[in-house]
Amino acid sequence: MAKKTNRRKKEEENISESWLVPYADILTLLLALFIVLFASSNVDQEKMDRMSQVFSQIFDGGTGFLDEQAVIEQTRMGNNFTKEEKAYIEEQEALKEIQGQVDNFIAVNELENTFVTSMTDNGLLITIRDSILFDPGKADIKPEYLPIAEELSKILEMDPPRYIVITGHTDNVPHNGVVFNSNWDLSVMRAVNLLEIIVEGNPNLDPRYFSAKGYGEYNPIASNETAEGRAQNRRVEVLIQQLVNEDGTTN
């Protein structure tokens, strides 16, 4: 009877051990379950990051599975860009670098109230309030700001060169007189004078890439009904054109 009892105990021990699963396997199964649940639901980026951190901590702080999947997905998406799309993205990055240089120039010279940079569909736009460069009704740049214009010309020295368009704008207050017949004349001459100083101040610039035009009062960015609005409309814009357009064509 004792032998039968011992044999039964051994059999029960064997049976009980047969369904035990190691702790690491349980974690693996749980991880697989969470991945399936994650794939079948909409989870925002914040939740995904938190889940990835939890799994990374469970597995000794290594790179999380979800993080690796994200890297793989980003690489796959990057490889799906067309040649034209990649060229356009690289062009935008190059313009951002130039914008950083201009913004640094603005900060060093404390010109934040009169110089503003912005990215547009046509390239990098530098907007300059006319009050810093010109006296009312005049197109000659103030002598004290000539060094600023000459320093700006150094930033516009690029390789490869880019087309630069300088545009003058005015408010709707008439400036009819002996010198200028209209706001058109005034805006054009302000653009031309700034262009000449920029190009002549840097022999490394190719004049063939520079042009000037004037809109007078006909392209306002604010209301001419207030003094503040008119001050915003009186401006000169320097457009650094992009080399590659969004559709992949080149300028």
ABEGO torsion letter per residue (X at the ends): XAAAAAAAAAAAAAAAAAABBBAAAAAAAAAAAAAAAAAABBBBAAAAAAAAAAAAAABGGBBBAAAAAAAAAAAAAAAABBAAAAAAAAAAAAAAAAAAAAAAAAAAAGAAAABBBBBBAAEBBBBBBAAAABBBGBABBBAAAAAAAAAAAAAABBOBBBBBBBBBBBBABBABBAABABAAAAAAAAAAAAAAAAAAABAABBAAABBBBBAEAABBABBAABAAAAAAABBBBBBBBBABBAAGBBX
